[in-house]
C-alpha cells in the first residue's frame, strides 16, 4: 500500500511540474513570424493561444490543488 501511495504521489508531482512548465512556456513564448501573417490569421492564432493558455492553466491549477491536498492530508 505504501509503495502504491508513493508512486502515485511522485507521478502527481511530476505531472504537475510538467503542466506548470507547459503553462510557463505558453505564457512567455515569443511571437515568431507574426509579421508575415494576415490580420485574420493573426487573430485566429491569438485566439488559439489564449484558449490553450486557459486550458493548460486550469489543468495546472487543478493539479496544484491536488498536490497541496496530498501534502496536507
C-alpha positions as CSV (number, residue, x, y, z in Angstrom):
1,X,0.0,0.0,0.0
2,X,2.8,2.4,0.9
3,X,4.6,1.8,-2.4
4,X,1.5,2.5,-4.4
5,X,0.9,5.7,-2.5
6,X,4.5,6.9,-3.0
7,X,4.3,6.1,-6.8
8,X,1.0,7.9,-7.1
9,X,2.4,10.9,-5.3
10,X,5.6,11.1,-7.3
11,X,3.6,10.8,-10.6
12,X,1.2,13.6,-9.4
13,X,4.1,15.9,-8.7
14,X,5.8,15.1,-12.0
15,X,2.6,15.7,-13.9
16,X,2.1,19.0,-12.0
17,X,5.6,20.2,-12.8
18,X,5.1,19.3,-16.5
19,X,1.8,21.2,-16.7
20,X,3.4,24.2,-15.0
21,X,6.3,24.2,-17.4
22,X,4.0,24.0,-20.4
23,X,1.9,26.9,-19.0
24,X,5.0,29.0,-18.4
25,X,6.2,28.2,-22.0
26,X,2.8,29.3,-23.5
27,X,2.8,32.4,-21.3
28,X,6.2,33.6,-22.4
29,X,6.5,32.2,-25.9
30,X,7.9,34.6,-28.4
31,X,5.6,35.6,-31.3
32,X,7.6,34.1,-34.2
33,X,6.7,35.2,-37.8
34,X,3.6,37.3,-36.7
35,X,4.6,40.0,-39.2
36,X,4.1,37.6,-42.1
37,X,0.5,36.6,-41.2
38,X,-2.6,38.2,-42.4
39,X,-4.8,40.0,-39.8
40,X,-7.3,37.1,-39.9
41,X,-4.6,34.5,-39.3
42,X,-3.0,36.6,-36.6
43,X,-6.4,37.0,-34.9
44,X,-7.1,33.2,-35.1
45,X,-3.6,32.4,-33.8
46,X,-4.0,34.7,-30.8
47,X,-7.5,33.2,-30.1
48,X,-6.0,29.7,-30.2
49,X,-3.1,30.7,-28.0
50,X,-5.4,32.3,-25.4
51,X,-7.6,29.1,-25.3
52,X,-4.6,26.8,-25.0
53,X,-3.2,29.1,-22.2
54,X,-6.5,28.9,-20.4
55,X,-6.8,25.1,-20.7
56,X,-3.3,24.4,-19.6
57,X,-3.6,27.0,-16.8
58,X,-6.8,25.3,-15.5
59,X,-5.1,21.9,-15.7
60,X,-2.0,23.2,-13.9
61,X,-4.2,24.8,-11.2
62,X,-6.2,21.6,-10.6
63,X,-3.0,19.5,-10.4
64,X,-1.5,22.0,-8.0
65,X,-4.6,21.8,-5.8
66,X,-4.3,18.1,-5.7
67,X,-0.6,18.2,-4.9
68,X,-1.3,20.5,-2.0
69,X,-4.1,18.3,-0.8
70,X,-1.7,15.3,-0.9
71,X,0.8,17.2,1.2
72,X,-1.7,18.4,3.8
73,X,-3.7,15.2,4.1
